Amino acid sequence: MADQKSNASDDTVAVSDEALAKAEAFIEADEGATNRLLGWAGTISTGIAVVMSLFHLYAAYAIVPTQELRYVHVAFTLVLSFLLFPVAARFRNRVRWWDIVPGIVAIGTIAYALWGGDDFTDRATLPDHMDVIVGIVFIVLLLEATRRTTGLIMPVVSVFFIAYAMLGPHLPAPWTHRGYDLPRLVGHLFITLEGIFGVAVDVSATLIILFTIYGAFLSMSGAGKFFIDFSLSLMGNKSNAAGRTVVLSSFLLGGPSGSGVATTVMIGTVAAPMLAKAGFEKNAAGGLLAAGGLGAILSPPVLGAAAFLIAEFLKISYLDVIWMATIPTCLYYLSLLIMVEIDAKRFGAHNVNVRPELSLGVMMKRYGFHFISLLAVVVFMIIGYSPSLSVFYATLVTFVLSFLRKDTALVPKKLVKALADGSIGALNAATTCACAGIVVGVVTLTGLGLKFSSIVISYAGGSLLLTAIYTALIVWIIGLAVPVTASYIICAVIAAPALIKLGVPDYAAHMFIFYYAVLSEVSPPTALSPFAAAAITGGDPYKTTLQSWKYTLPAFLVPFVFVCDPQGVGLLLNIPKGGSWVDIVEITFKTTLGLLALAAVAQNWALRQNTPIERGLLLLSGLLLVFPSLIEAIIESIIGRDISYTFVPGLIIGLGVLLWQARTRTQPAPA
């Protein structure tokens, strides 16, 4: 996606090919370094990917039994993973026998499971000798496919959980359990629908791949290019046009991209020269690009893959997840936009001479139909269609609308590319979901989830605030090692029960974990989005990561509102118990003001540069508005009794600082 170029032009210097190559390397690190196959190998792999997409589009419209759908989905995933992802980097761009043989064996293991029918599934608790052998072979193949597509850490984590299941009696308290031998464990993981072929694979087979196909159709029809051009045209030749373009285009590109790193690179190729020309410092420009890319994972109507899992775990509609994400997404982008505006003041940003080839009106007249394609999936869900059927029809709408323009039409060659890219784009998430099924299977078999939640609550002394902080740290640490999807799945089964036990609604607990799993995208050592942005801007990768933290951290206090504030579920568009819609308005208003104060703290600038005292007061104001339970806990521990909180002190403090700065605005502030 990074090779798309905008119709807008200015007098800045384009991003160099070397910088683009470095940025593409980070996309490969995120999505896997795929083989670029030509000749017969390319034709065969493309054909398999196209058939995989067509099968899943058919399954979305017709009725395919659950077990058959999940098994066939994993079979396609393993075959393509072995063909398209080399065993090591030095073997790239060629298919060798050790890529073909594992794919054939994988098909054989799935065929064995499907051929066994009901007799096979009935043997889950007492599998025969051949079942165990085939199951072990399949698990090894899955671990290798996951290693190829996502790296070594997720397979190692899965092996660790397998060892935990088998060594239960030998572990120290409180981690001890009865233990399970290899046949019982293989039967649970391979034969039942509670292990590898459980909820995560079901979501991958029924939603994730359909949305990647939908995103590929949007991309091939030129939607991504249009959204960047639209943002440039709308924001061009205005104060801070470059920064605003990054914020708006990152929101619009969440659907066509679906990847934080890819969105960062796609926008960066166009916006980085503009940011440099406007006067943005290199690391700040890279941090903004990474923060924008991260927002693509949070933005409805197509959130990250973990959002589909939320719907499945909670047995709610995906439309409900979209509604829950609406206010937090708006708050995220509002915080980002405010920080961009402050940066414009700090760096003395000036207008960039952007000259779009098409005026905004002409552009909308010719290519505005892409907005219909983007919103179609939500419209179909509102009408009442299931998520899978909604995305099927949205894909069909995108295909039909593409023929409104000759240059966007999905003619056979582009259609084949879109179908192939749709399946290939899902491989990373699909292998992650299947491998995470091992973790989920072990957790359900051993009862680790309830045991872990009891341990966390015990360490927190029953405090909801401390439990939330511990949970956030756990999710963040796990997210440093594994992809967002895997991080969410693991923490949803081992950490969410602790919050739920303390009275947090299940949907709030899962959204809390989802947002902190996403935060790992900008956290070293796996901060691929900031590293890709630094490659484009020429900044320092670690300084760029710190800048991206600065842009994102104020908004990531918002999840604590979900779980620690009695009105907090209002941010998820749920009416608090015993409350009304007024509570939703009030909590949104308080949180918005708090984020503005925290943005001023992070940037050390409100109406002018802050003094140390002003910065401290704005921090207190922001925390009182966004994270009051933290302040309450500190004060209560000091005075030794409970206190009653209102947001008025935070509001008064913040307004006081702004009024003082307005009065002393012309006076130079100390650095």
Salt bridges, closest charged atoms under 4 A:
GLU18 OE2 - LYS22 NZ 3.96
GLU28 OE2 - ARG36 NH2 3.45
GLU28 OE2 - ARG92 NH2 3.28
ASP99 OD1 - ARG148 NH1 2.77
ASP128 OD2 - ARG123 NE 3.45
ASP131 OD2 - ARG123 NE 2.59
GLU144 OE1 - ARG147 NE 2.85
GLU144 OE2 - ARG148 NE 2.89
ASP202 OD1 - ARG70 NE 3.43
ASP229 OD2 - LYS225 NZ 3.38
GLU312 OE2 - LYS315 NZ 3.12
GLU341 OE2 - ARG244 NE 2.69
ASP343 OD1 - ARG346 NH1 2.55
ASP407 OD1 - ARG405 NE 3.50
ASP421 OD2 - LYS417 NZ 2.68
GLU614 OE2 - ARG608 NH2 2.79
